[in-house]
Protein backbone atom coordinates (compact mmCIF):
# COMPACT_ATOMS: atom_id res chain seq x y z
CA UNK A 1 0.00 0.00 0.00
CA UNK A 2 1.36 3.41 -0.96
CA UNK A 3 2.56 5.00 2.28
CA UNK A 4 6.30 4.96 1.59
CA UNK A 5 5.93 8.32 -0.12
CA UNK A 6 7.30 11.77 0.55
CA UNK A 7 5.70 13.54 3.50
CA UNK A 8 4.87 16.45 1.21
CA UNK A 9 2.89 14.14 -1.08
CA UNK A 10 0.88 12.78 1.82
CA UNK A 11 0.34 16.30 3.13
CA UNK A 12 -1.13 17.48 -0.15
CA UNK A 13 -3.22 14.32 -0.46
CA UNK A 14 -4.63 14.02 3.06
CA UNK A 15 -3.10 16.72 5.24
CA UNK A 16 -5.72 19.30 4.31
CA UNK A 17 -8.27 17.05 5.99
CA UNK A 18 -6.19 15.34 8.69
CA UNK A 19 -4.83 18.58 10.17
CA UNK A 20 -8.22 20.13 11.02
CA UNK A 21 -9.48 16.68 12.02
CA UNK A 22 -6.68 16.45 14.59
CA UNK A 23 -8.07 19.38 16.58
CA UNK A 24 -11.59 17.95 16.77
CA UNK A 25 -10.22 14.47 17.54
CA UNK A 26 -8.13 15.72 20.47
CA UNK A 27 -11.18 17.55 21.81
CA UNK A 28 -13.27 14.39 21.51
CA UNK A 29 -10.63 12.30 23.30
CA UNK A 30 -10.57 14.81 26.15
CA UNK A 31 -6.81 15.29 26.15
CA UNK A 32 -6.01 17.84 28.85
CA UNK A 33 -2.80 19.46 30.01
CA UNK A 34 -0.32 17.36 31.94
CA UNK A 35 -1.09 14.20 29.96
CA UNK A 36 1.52 11.98 28.31
CA UNK A 37 0.22 10.90 24.90
CA UNK A 38 1.31 8.40 22.24
CA UNK A 39 0.40 9.11 18.60
CA UNK A 40 0.13 5.68 16.96
CA UNK A 41 0.59 5.83 13.18
CA UNK A 42 1.78 9.42 13.45
CA UNK A 43 2.62 9.73 9.74
CA UNK A 44 4.15 13.12 8.86
CA UNK A 45 2.74 14.55 12.08
CA UNK A 46 -0.73 16.09 11.68
CA UNK A 47 -1.93 14.83 15.07
CA UNK A 48 1.54 15.06 16.65
CA UNK A 49 1.67 18.78 15.84
CA UNK A 50 -1.72 19.41 17.45
CA UNK A 51 -0.72 17.47 20.57
CA UNK A 52 2.56 19.39 20.88
CA UNK A 53 0.69 22.67 20.40
CA UNK A 54 -1.54 21.82 23.35
CA UNK A 55 0.76 19.86 25.63
CA UNK A 56 4.28 20.92 24.69
CA UNK A 57 6.91 18.43 23.56
CA UNK A 58 8.03 17.47 27.07
CA UNK A 59 6.57 17.47 30.53
CA UNK A 60 7.86 19.94 33.07
CA UNK A 61 8.52 18.29 36.40
CA UNK A 62 11.04 17.22 38.95
CA UNK A 63 12.64 14.56 36.73
CA UNK A 64 15.94 15.68 35.16
CA UNK A 65 15.12 16.75 31.63
CA UNK A 66 11.49 15.76 32.11
CA UNK A 67 9.72 13.04 30.11
CA UNK A 68 8.22 13.20 26.66
CA UNK A 69 4.70 14.65 26.82
CA UNK A 70 4.13 13.53 23.23
CA UNK A 71 5.63 10.53 21.42
CA UNK A 72 4.92 9.09 17.99
CA UNK A 73 5.41 5.86 16.08
CA UNK A 74 4.82 4.90 12.44
CA UNK A 75 5.74 1.96 10.16
CA UNK A 76 6.76 4.24 7.27
CA UNK A 77 10.45 5.10 7.23
CA UNK A 78 9.75 8.18 5.11
CA UNK A 79 7.14 9.50 7.53
CA UNK A 80 9.29 8.82 10.60
CA UNK A 81 12.20 10.67 9.02
CA UNK A 82 9.95 13.62 8.15
CA UNK A 83 8.45 13.77 11.64
CA UNK A 84 11.89 13.69 13.26
CA UNK A 85 12.91 16.68 11.15
CA UNK A 86 9.63 18.48 11.83
CA UNK A 87 9.74 17.84 15.59
CA UNK A 88 13.44 17.81 16.52
CA UNK A 89 14.15 16.04 19.78
CA UNK A 90 10.69 14.49 20.06
CA UNK A 91 10.57 10.71 20.54
CA UNK A 92 9.46 9.48 17.10
CA UNK A 93 10.03 5.77 16.46
CA UNK A 94 9.74 3.33 13.59
CA UNK A 95 7.38 0.47 14.39
CA UNK A 96 3.91 -1.02 14.13
CA UNK A 97 0.81 -0.65 16.29
CA UNK A 98 0.68 -4.39 16.85
CA UNK A 99 4.12 -4.44 18.56
CA UNK A 100 4.67 -1.13 20.35
CA UNK A 101 8.21 -0.70 21.73
CA UNK A 102 7.12 0.84 25.04
CA UNK A 103 6.62 -0.53 28.51
CA UNK A 104 3.19 -1.15 29.99
CA UNK A 105 1.42 1.88 31.53
CA UNK A 106 3.85 4.29 29.83
CA UNK A 107 1.24 6.82 28.69
CA UNK A 108 -1.93 8.50 29.92
CA UNK A 109 -3.51 8.28 26.46
CA UNK A 110 -2.88 6.53 23.16
CA UNK A 111 -4.46 7.94 20.00
CA UNK A 112 -4.71 6.59 16.45
CA UNK A 113 -5.94 9.03 13.81
CA UNK A 114 -6.84 7.49 10.42
CA UNK A 115 -4.79 4.38 11.26
CA UNK A 116 -6.96 1.53 12.58
CA UNK A 117 -8.31 0.65 9.12
CA UNK A 118 -4.75 0.13 7.88
CA UNK A 119 -3.54 -1.98 10.81
CA UNK A 120 -2.68 -5.57 9.89
CA UNK A 121 -4.65 -6.67 12.98
CA UNK A 122 -6.82 -3.83 14.35
CA UNK A 123 -7.80 -5.61 17.57
CA UNK A 124 -4.17 -6.51 18.32
CA UNK A 125 -3.13 -2.92 17.61
CA UNK A 126 -5.79 -1.51 19.94
CA UNK A 127 -4.83 -4.03 22.64
CA UNK A 128 -1.24 -2.86 22.39
CA UNK A 129 -2.41 0.74 22.69
CA UNK A 130 -4.28 -0.27 25.85
CA UNK A 131 -1.24 -2.11 27.21
CA UNK A 132 1.00 0.95 27.03
CA UNK A 133 -1.72 3.16 28.56
CA UNK A 134 -2.09 3.35 32.34
CA UNK A 135 -5.24 2.04 34.05
CA UNK A 136 -7.94 4.67 33.79
CA UNK A 137 -6.27 6.19 30.74
CA UNK A 138 -7.83 6.73 27.33
CA UNK A 139 -7.43 4.89 24.04
CA UNK A 140 -9.10 6.65 21.12
CA UNK A 141 -9.23 6.26 17.36
CA UNK A 142 -10.94 7.78 14.35
CA UNK A 143 -11.50 6.54 10.79
CA UNK A 144 -13.16 8.22 7.80
CA UNK A 145 -16.73 7.17 7.03
CA UNK A 146 -15.71 5.37 3.85
CA UNK A 147 -18.60 2.91 4.03
CA UNK A 148 -21.19 5.66 4.37
CA UNK A 149 -19.79 7.63 1.44
CA UNK A 150 -18.95 10.66 3.55
CA UNK A 151 -15.15 10.44 3.64
CA UNK A 152 -12.87 12.90 1.83
CA UNK A 153 -12.14 10.29 -0.84
CA UNK A 154 -15.79 9.41 -1.47
CA UNK A 155 -16.15 11.57 -4.62
CA UNK A 156 -13.12 9.80 -6.06
CA UNK A 157 -14.33 6.29 -5.29
CA UNK A 158 -17.83 7.04 -6.64
CA UNK A 159 -16.25 8.03 -9.94
CA UNK A 160 -14.11 4.89 -9.89
CA UNK A 161 -17.15 2.66 -9.39
CA UNK A 162 -18.99 4.41 -12.24
CA UNK A 163 -16.23 3.33 -14.60
CA UNK A 164 -15.06 0.15 -12.89
CA UNK A 165 -17.90 -1.40 -10.82
CA UNK A 166 -15.67 -4.22 -9.62
CA UNK A 167 -12.98 -1.94 -8.20
CA UNK A 168 -12.13 -2.49 -4.54
CA UNK A 169 -12.54 0.75 -2.61
CA UNK A 170 -11.94 1.52 1.07
CA UNK A 171 -15.48 0.88 2.33
CA UNK A 172 -14.63 -2.60 3.64
CA UNK A 173 -11.68 -1.50 5.77
CA UNK A 174 -11.89 -2.01 9.53
CA UNK A 175 -13.79 0.69 11.38
CA UNK A 176 -15.21 2.35 8.28
CA UNK A 177 -18.82 1.47 9.14
CA UNK A 178 -21.04 3.07 11.76
CA UNK A 179 -20.47 1.54 15.18
CA UNK A 180 -17.64 -0.72 14.03
CA UNK A 181 -14.83 1.30 15.56
CA UNK A 182 -16.50 1.20 18.96
CA UNK A 183 -16.98 -2.55 18.61
CA UNK A 184 -13.27 -2.99 17.88
CA UNK A 185 -12.33 -1.07 21.03
CA UNK A 186 -14.73 -3.20 23.07
CA UNK A 187 -13.29 -6.44 21.68
CA UNK A 188 -9.81 -5.11 22.48
CA UNK A 189 -10.83 -4.86 26.13
CA UNK A 190 -11.57 -1.14 26.53
CA UNK A 191 -14.43 -0.06 28.77
CA UNK A 192 -16.87 2.86 28.81
CA UNK A 193 -16.61 3.13 25.02
CA UNK A 194 -18.12 6.29 23.55
CA UNK A 195 -18.59 7.06 19.85
CA UNK A 196 -19.10 10.24 17.84
CA UNK A 197 -18.97 11.76 14.35
CA UNK A 198 -16.29 14.33 13.58
CA UNK A 199 -16.73 16.68 10.61
CA UNK A 200 -14.23 18.82 8.71
CA UNK A 201 -14.57 20.97 5.59
CA UNK A 202 -11.76 21.82 3.17
CA UNK A 203 -11.87 24.36 0.34
CA UNK A 204 -10.19 23.78 -3.03
CA UNK A 205 -9.42 26.62 -5.42
CA UNK A 206 -10.22 24.42 -8.40
CA UNK A 207 -10.42 20.87 -9.69
CA UNK A 208 -6.73 20.50 -10.53
CA UNK A 209 -5.81 21.29 -6.93
CA UNK A 210 -8.13 18.47 -5.82
CA UNK A 211 -7.10 15.95 -8.52
CA UNK A 212 -3.30 16.22 -8.64
CA UNK A 213 -2.63 14.61 -5.22
CA UNK A 214 -4.39 11.44 -6.41
CA UNK A 215 -1.54 10.99 -8.88
CA UNK A 216 1.11 10.90 -6.12
CA UNK A 217 0.60 7.21 -5.30
CA UNK A 218 -0.61 7.73 -1.73
CA UNK A 219 -2.70 4.97 -0.16
CA UNK A 220 -5.24 2.73 -1.92
CA UNK A 221 -6.56 5.60 -4.06
CA UNK A 222 -3.08 6.52 -5.25
CA UNK A 223 -2.30 2.86 -5.95
CA UNK A 224 -5.44 2.63 -8.05
CA UNK A 225 -4.61 5.69 -10.15
CA UNK A 226 -1.03 4.53 -10.72
CA UNK A 227 -2.32 1.20 -11.98
CA UNK A 228 -4.36 2.81 -14.79
CA UNK A 229 -3.13 3.26 -18.33
CA UNK A 230 -3.15 6.87 -19.61
CA UNK A 231 -6.51 6.54 -21.38
CA UNK A 232 -8.30 5.12 -18.35
CA UNK A 233 -6.66 7.65 -16.05
CA UNK A 234 -7.90 10.50 -18.21
CA UNK A 235 -11.39 9.00 -18.27
CA UNK A 236 -11.37 8.84 -14.47
CA UNK A 237 -10.15 12.40 -14.23
CA UNK A 238 -12.97 13.57 -16.48
CA UNK A 239 -15.54 11.62 -14.46
CA UNK A 240 -14.29 13.18 -11.23
CA UNK A 241 -14.33 16.66 -12.77
CA UNK A 242 -17.93 16.26 -13.88
CA UNK A 243 -18.94 15.43 -10.30
CA UNK A 244 -17.91 18.92 -9.20
CA UNK A 245 -19.79 20.57 -12.06
CA UNK A 246 -17.07 23.06 -12.93
CA UNK A 247 -17.50 24.96 -9.65
CA UNK A 248 -14.47 26.97 -8.53
CA UNK A 249 -13.77 27.20 -5.69
CA UNK A 250 -15.59 24.30 -4.03
CA UNK A 251 -15.75 22.70 -0.60
CA UNK A 252 -15.42 19.05 0.37
CA UNK A 253 -16.94 18.07 3.70
CA UNK A 254 -15.78 14.82 5.30
CA UNK A 255 -17.04 12.84 8.29
CA UNK A 256 -14.98 10.51 10.47
CA UNK A 257 -16.17 7.95 12.99
CA UNK A 258 -14.49 8.33 16.37
CA UNK A 259 -14.45 6.08 19.42
CA UNK A 260 -12.73 6.28 22.80
CA UNK A 261 -12.54 3.86 25.72
CA UNK A 262 -10.98 3.52 29.16
CA UNK A 263 -8.23 1.10 30.08
C-alpha positions in Angstrom: 0.0 0.0 0.0 1.4 3.4 -1.0 2.6 5.0 2.3 6.3 5.0 1.6 5.9 8.3 -0.1 7.3 11.8 0.6 5.7 13.5 3.5 4.9 16.5 1.2 2.9 14.1 -1.1 0.9 12.8 1.8 0.3 16.3 3.1 -1.1 17.5 -0.2 -3.2 14.3 -0.5 -4.6 14.0 3.1 -3.1 16.7 5.2 -5.7 19.3 4.3 -8.3 17.1 6.0 -6.2 15.3 8.7 -4.8 18.6 10.2 -8.2 20.1 11.0 -9.5 16.7 12.0 -6.7 16.5 14.6 -8.1 19.4 16.6 -11.6 18.0 16.8 -10.2 14.5 17.5 -8.1 15.7 20.5 -11.2 17.6 21.8 -13.3 14.4 21.5 -10.6 12.3 23.3 -10.6 14.8 26.2 -6.8 15.3 26.1 -6.0 17.8 28.8 -2.8 19.5 30.0 -0.3 17.4 31.9 -1.1 14.2 30.0 1.5 12.0 28.3 0.2 10.9 24.9 1.3 8.4 22.2 0.4 9.1 18.6 0.1 5.7 17.0 0.6 5.8 13.2 1.8 9.4 13.4 2.6 9.7 9.7 4.1 13.1 8.9 2.7 14.6 12.1 -0.7 16.1 11.7 -1.9 14.8 15.1 1.5 15.1 16.6 1.7 18.8 15.8 -1.7 19.4 17.4 -0.7 17.5 20.6 2.6 19.4 20.9 0.7 22.7 20.4 -1.5 21.8 23.3 0.8 19.9 25.6 4.3 20.9 24.7 6.9 18.4 23.6 8.0 17.5 27.1 6.6 17.5 30.5 7.9 19.9 33.1 8.5 18.3 36.4 11.0 17.2 39.0 12.6 14.6 36.7 15.9 15.7 35.2 15.1 16.7 31.6 11.5 15.8 32.1 9.7 13.0 30.1 8.2 13.2 26.7 4.7 14.7 26.8 4.1 13.5 23.2 5.6 10.5 21.4 4.9 9.1 18.0 5.4 5.9 16.1 4.8 4.9 12.4 5.7 2.0 10.2 6.8 4.2 7.3 10.5 5.1 7.2 9.7 8.2 5.1 7.1 9.5 7.5 9.3 8.8 10.6 12.2 10.7 9.0 10.0 13.6 8.2 8.5 13.8 11.6 11.9 13.7 13.3 12.9 16.7 11.2 9.6 18.5 11.8 9.7 17.8 15.6 13.4 17.8 16.5 14.2 16.0 19.8 10.7 14.5 20.1 10.6 10.7 20.5 9.5 9.5 17.1 10.0 5.8 16.5 9.7 3.3 13.6 7.4 0.5 14.4 3.9 -1.0 14.1 0.8 -0.6 16.3 0.7 -4.4 16.9 4.1 -4.4 18.6 4.7 -1.1 20.3 8.2 -0.7 21.7 7.1 0.8 25.0 6.6 -0.5 28.5 3.2 -1.1 30.0 1.4 1.9 31.5 3.8 4.3 29.8 1.2 6.8 28.7 -1.9 8.5 29.9 -3.5 8.3 26.5 -2.9 6.5 23.2 -4.5 7.9 20.0 -4.7 6.6 16.5 -5.9 9.0 13.8 -6.8 7.5 10.4 -4.8 4.4 11.3 -7.0 1.5 12.6 -8.3 0.6 9.1 -4.7 0.1 7.9 -3.5 -2.0 10.8 -2.7 -5.6 9.9 -4.6 -6.7 13.0 -6.8 -3.8 14.4 -7.8 -5.6 17.6 -4.2 -6.5 18.3 -3.1 -2.9 17.6 -5.8 -1.5 19.9 -4.8 -4.0 22.6 -1.2 -2.9 22.4 -2.4 0.7 22.7 -4.3 -0.3 25.9 -1.2 -2.1 27.2 1.0 1.0 27.0 -1.7 3.2 28.6 -2.1 3.4 32.3 -5.2 2.0 34.0 -7.9 4.7 33.8 -6.3 6.2 30.7 -7.8 6.7 27.3 -7.4 4.9 24.0 -9.1 6.6 21.1 -9.2 6.3 17.4 -10.9 7.8 14.3 -11.5 6.5 10.8 -13.2 8.2 7.8 -16.7 7.2 7.0 -15.7 5.4 3.9 -18.6 2.9 4.0 -21.2 5.7 4.4 -19.8 7.6 1.4 -18.9 10.7 3.5 -15.2 10.4 3.6 -12.9 12.9 1.8 -12.1 10.3 -0.8 -15.8 9.4 -1.5 -16.2 11.6 -4.6 -13.1 9.8 -6.1 -14.3 6.3 -5.3 -17.8 7.0 -6.6 -16.2 8.0 -9.9 -14.1 4.9 -9.9 -17.2 2.7 -9.4 -19.0 4.4 -12.2 -16.2 3.3 -14.6 -15.1 0.2 -12.9 -17.9 -1.4 -10.8 -15.7 -4.2 -9.6 -13.0 -1.9 -8.2 -12.1 -2.5 -4.5 -12.5 0.8 -2.6 -11.9 1.5 1.1 -15.5 0.9 2.3 -14.6 -2.6 3.6 -11.7 -1.5 5.8 -11.9 -2.0 9.5 -13.8 0.7 11.4 -15.2 2.3 8.3 -18.8 1.5 9.1 -21.0 3.1 11.8 -20.5 1.5 15.2 -17.6 -0.7 14.0 -14.8 1.3 15.6 -16.5 1.2 19.0 -17.0 -2.5 18.6 -13.3 -3.0 17.9 -12.3 -1.1 21.0 -14.7 -3.2 23.1 -13.3 -6.4 21.7 -9.8 -5.1 22.5 -10.8 -4.9 26.1 -11.6 -1.1 26.5 -14.4 -0.1 28.8 -16.9 2.9 28.8 -16.6 3.1 25.0 -18.1 6.3 23.5 -18.6 7.1 19.9 -19.1 10.2 17.8 -19.0 11.8 14.4 -16.3 14.3 13.6 -16.7 16.7 10.6 -14.2 18.8 8.7 -14.6 21.0 5.6 -11.8 21.8 3.2 -11.9 24.4 0.3 -10.2 23.8 -3.0 -9.4 26.6 -5.4 -10.2 24.4 -8.4 -10.4 20.9 -9.7 -6.7 20.5 -10.5 -5.8 21.3 -6.9 -8.1 18.5 -5.8 -7.1 15.9 -8.5 -3.3 16.2 -8.6 -2.6 14.6 -5.2 -4.4 11.4 -6.4 -1.5 11.0 -8.9 1.1 10.9 -6.1 0.6 7.2 -5.3 -0.6 7.7 -1.7 -2.7 5.0 -0.2 -5.2 2.7 -1.9 -6.6 5.6 -4.1 -3.1 6.5 -5.2 -2.3 2.9 -5.9 -5.4 2.6 -8.1 -4.6 5.7 -10.1 -1.0 4.5 -10.7 -2.3 1.2 -12.0 -4.4 2.8 -14.8 -3.1 3.3 -18.3 -3.2 6.9 -19.6 -6.5 6.5 -21.4 -8.3 5.1 -18.4 -6.7 7.6 -16.1 -7.9 10.5 -18.2 -11.4 9.0 -18.3 -11.4 8.8 -14.5 -10.1 12.4 -14.2 -13.0 13.6 -16.5 -15.5 11.6 -14.5 -14.3 13.2 -11.2 -14.3 16.7 -12.8 -17.9 16.3 -13.9 -18.9 15.4 -10.3 -17.9 18.9 -9.2 -19.8 20.6 -12.1 -17.1 23.1 -12.9 -17.5 25.0 -9.7 -14.5 27.0 -8.5 -13.8 27.2 -5.7 -15.6 24.3 -4.0 -15.8 22.7 -0.6 -15.4 19.0 0.4 -16.9 18.1 3.7 -15.8 14.8 5.3 -17.0 12.8 8.3 -15.0 10.5 10.5 -16.2 7.9 13.0 -14.5 8.3 16.4 -14.4 6.1 19.4 -12.7 6.3 22.8 -12.5 3.9 25.7 -11.0 3.5 29.2 -8.2 1.1 30.1 
